[in-house]
């Protein structure tokens, strides 16, 4: 899946799900910066207030850059793109 700047997505991280927006996306889509309203907390103490940097592993799984925990990013079709 190719993500683009301004696209709305659903982010799932450590059993928490939140709607987010792609703030930055690298040309090869391996790194993303997602912005959201709220705070996500990792299982081992990582805290992400309002934004999360992600890097895609060679196996295709996105991982946060702080604790290296997996995250799922899916496009949101129900929100209108700006």
Secondary structure, DSSP 8 states (H G I E B T S, - for coil): ----TT-EEEEEETTEEEEEEEEEE-TTSSEEEEEEEEEEE-TTS-EEEEEEEEEE-TTS-EEETTT--EEEEEE-SSS---
